[in-house]
């Protein structure tokens, strides 16, 4: 995990990177490195932090409280997130913290989702190979934001990862940094 801050950036952003083998991931590794290079976000590599999957809930909640914008970055695995991110949500977004009586700690924070996928956008639509859009498959994250009082933003998606050229990846990395930094003009689906 690296923690960087920029005095001119009033919005504190936490990017939770949940890739089971980030070092082997060309796309997710490059996106995370671009954010670390920018130096104005906290990049939190979940699988590196918790290789034993024993989550320090108090630490994770403190990280959430210290940031205004939360980004979940992960590869789409069987139409959902990798298992450690789901476990993290189950444990960290607990009753009394994220929901229920006294559970308003995330209210007003922004939630962004950034995914990578082997499939192209045309595969993720009615009649396509996967029959549902990325937006439909990400509804649980949108509803999590709704339920906890967070502000959900359109996802950042890099599809067709096997066909992404080095030049395209560099462009996506810059666009992703803009997305994370709150520049809505760059939000969209790639591939």
PASEDO-875635 format. One record per residue (C-alpha): x, y, z. Coordinates in pm, 1 decimal, padded with zeros to 6 digits. Example, Ala and Ser with C-alpha at 12.3 -4.5 7.8 and 13.67 -1.06 7.14 Angstrom:
# PASEDO-875635
         x         y         z
   01230.0  -00450.0   00780.0
   01367.0  -00106.0   00714.0
END
This chain:
# PASEDO-875635
         x         y         z
   00000.0   00000.0   00000.0
   00126.6   00345.3  -00079.6
  -00014.6   00660.0   00067.0
   00036.1   00984.8  -00116.4
  -00131.0   01318.1  -00073.3
  -00147.5   01639.2  -00266.2
  -00230.4   01958.0  -00078.9
  -00421.2   02097.4  -00377.1
  -00648.5   01793.4  -00390.3
  -00922.4   01837.3  -00132.2
  -01090.3   01504.9  -00213.2
  -00907.6   01212.1  -00055.7
  -00930.3   00900.9  -00270.1
  -00878.3   00537.9  -00169.0
  -00837.4   00280.1  -00445.2
  -00889.1  -00076.8  -00327.7
  -00719.3  -00299.4  -00582.1
  -00853.9  -00653.2  -00554.9
  -00667.3  -00871.9  -00802.0
  -00559.6  -01219.7  -00687.0
  -00235.8  -01200.2  -00891.1
  -00174.3  -00833.7  -00955.0
   00190.4  -00878.5  -01053.1
   00082.1  -01103.0  -01342.5
  -00195.5  -00869.6  -01456.1
  -00089.8  -00645.9  -01741.0
  -00403.5  -00429.3  -01724.9
  -00470.3  -00395.0  -01350.4
  -00103.3  -00361.0  -01265.3
  -00062.1  -00076.5  -01517.6
  -00373.0   00103.5  -01391.3
  -00256.2   00079.3  -01029.0
   00095.6   00195.4  -01118.8
  -00044.9   00498.9  -01300.3
  -00231.1   00601.9  -00985.7
   00077.9   00552.5  -00770.3
   00277.7   00757.1  -01021.5
   00027.2   01041.6  -00989.8
   00073.7   01038.0  -00614.6
  -00257.6   01190.3  -00510.1
  -00445.4   00876.2  -00406.7
  -00400.4   00592.5  -00161.4
  -00360.9   00265.0  -00349.9
  -00447.9  -00029.4  -00126.0
  -00355.9  -00369.2  -00269.6
  -00595.4  -00602.0  -00092.0
  -00441.4  -00939.6  -00179.3
  -00092.3  -00818.4  -00085.8
  -00218.5  -00675.6   00242.6
  -00416.3  -00987.5   00335.5
  -00252.5  -01295.3   00178.8
  -00406.1  -01501.2   00460.2
  -00746.3  -01330.9   00405.6
  -00759.4  -01228.5   00773.7
  -00897.3  -00877.2   00736.0
  -00819.5  -00610.1   00995.9
  -01169.4  -00460.3   01003.9
  -01081.4  -00167.0   01230.3
  -00790.9  -00069.1   01002.1
  -01005.3  -00095.2   00689.5
  -01285.4   00110.3   00844.3
  -01032.5   00376.0   00947.0
  -00909.9   00389.8   00586.3
  -01265.9   00437.8   00463.1
  -01332.3   00711.8   00718.6
  -01015.0   00897.0   00611.9
  -01119.0   00911.5   00244.7
  -01401.6   01079.9   00052.5
  -01391.8   00877.1  -00268.7
  -01364.6   00497.0  -00268.6
  -01272.2   00302.8  -00582.8
  -01298.8  -00074.3  -00619.0
  -01061.6  -00191.8  -00894.0
  -01079.9  -00557.4  -00992.7
  -01102.3  -00806.2  -01279.4
  -01454.2  -00934.6  -01341.6
  -01458.6  -01294.6  -01211.1
  -01763.8  -01500.8  -01296.5
  -01975.8  -01186.8  -01326.5
  -01865.7  -01052.1  -00989.0
  -01560.9  -00944.6  -00791.3
  -01278.2  -01170.2  -00674.8
  -01363.6  -01347.4  -00349.9
  -01143.2  -01137.3  -00119.7
  -01325.4  -00818.1  -00214.0
  -01659.2  -00984.4  -00136.7
  -01523.3  -01104.9   00198.5
  -01386.1  -00755.6   00263.6
  -01730.3  -00604.2   00198.2
  -01901.5  -00862.8   00419.3
  -01671.0  -00786.6   00711.0
  -01591.7  -00415.9   00673.8
  -01940.0  -00285.7   00580.1
  -02078.2  -00422.3   00906.0
  -02396.2  -00334.4   01091.3
  -02348.8  -00015.1   01289.4
  -02074.6   00106.1   01055.1
  -02213.4   00100.0   00702.0
  -02581.4   00034.3   00772.3
  -02836.9  -00007.8   01048.5
  -02849.5   00197.0   01367.0
  -02545.5   00424.7   01374.2
  -02434.2   00281.2   01040.7
  -02402.5   00605.4   00851.4
  -02023.5   00627.3   00837.1
  -02010.4   00600.9   00457.1
  -02298.1   00835.9   00384.8
  -02205.0   01097.0   00124.0
  -01880.7   00926.4   00019.4
  -01837.7   00848.9  -00349.6
  -01816.0   00490.6  -00477.2
  -01654.0   00413.3  -00810.7
  -01600.3   00072.8  -00967.6
  -01325.9  -00002.5  -01221.0
  -01320.5  -00344.2  -01383.3
  -01128.8  -00531.8  -01647.3
  -01276.7  -00811.5  -01852.8
  -01174.0  -01052.5  -02122.4
  -01504.0  -00995.9  -02298.0
  -01580.3  -00696.4  -02515.6
  -01871.6  -00457.7  -02459.6
  -02065.3  -00626.5  -02742.0
  -02048.6  -00956.6  -02552.4
  -02202.8  -00788.6  -02246.9
  -02546.2  -00693.2  -02377.4
  -02884.3  -00853.7  -02440.9
  -02832.6  -01116.5  -02708.7
  -02456.0  -01112.8  -02657.5
  -02251.7  -01402.9  -02525.2
  -02298.6  -01294.7  -02161.8
  -02654.6  -01157.3  -02210.9
  -02623.3  -00878.5  -01951.3
  -02446.6  -00543.2  -01963.9
  -02158.2  -00458.6  -01737.0
  -02388.0  -00209.1  -01564.4
  -02642.6  -00481.4  -01491.3
  -02376.6  -00714.0  -01353.2
  -02242.3  -00436.7  -01129.5
  -02585.6  -00362.5  -00977.5
  -02488.6  -00516.7  -00639.9
  -02219.9  -00247.1  -00606.4
  -02466.1   00022.4  -00706.4
  -02719.0  -00106.4  -00452.8
  -02448.3  -00126.5  -00186.4
  -02380.8   00241.6  -00248.9
  -02753.6   00320.7  -00233.0
  -02803.3   00121.7   00086.6
  -02507.2   00281.1   00263.9
  -02582.8   00635.1   00144.8
  -02284.5   00653.7  -00085.8
  -02287.5   00829.2  -00423.5
  -02241.3   00576.8  -00705.3
  -02067.7   00675.2  -01028.0
  -02070.8   00506.4  -01367.5
  -01807.8   00232.4  -01384.5
  -01477.0   00248.2  -01566.2
  -01440.8  -00063.7  -01778.6
  -01157.0  -00202.3  -01984.5
  -01296.2  -00490.3  -02190.0
  -01132.4  -00720.9  -02441.0
  -00812.0  -00717.1  -02236.6
  -00633.1  -00974.4  -02452.8
  -00656.3  -00742.2  -02752.2
  -00550.9  -00420.1  -02576.4
  -00233.0  -00285.9  -02736.9
   00041.9  -00121.2  -02534.9
  -00056.6   00213.8  -02686.0
  -00422.2   00165.0  -02589.8
  -00321.5   00058.3  -02239.5
  -00122.5   00377.9  -02190.8
  -00427.0   00579.3  -02300.7
  -00656.7   00381.8  -02068.5
  -00416.1   00435.8  -01777.1
  -00431.2   00814.2  -01824.6
  -00810.1   00803.8  -01864.7
  -00840.4   00586.7  -01554.2
  -00635.1   00830.9  -01348.6
  -00869.2   01106.7  -01466.2
  -01169.1   00894.6  -01368.8
  -01028.7   00829.3  -01021.6
  -00940.0   01197.4  -00982.1
  -01300.9   01291.8  -01056.8
  -01281.5   01407.4  -01416.8
  -01617.7   01280.1  -01549.6
  -01535.8   01348.3  -01915.5
  -01318.9   01036.2  -01925.9
  -01571.6   00795.5  -01774.1
  -01674.9   00519.0  -02006.2
  -01640.8   00167.3  -02135.4
  -01333.1   00061.2  -02325.3
  -01344.7  -00238.3  -02559.4
END
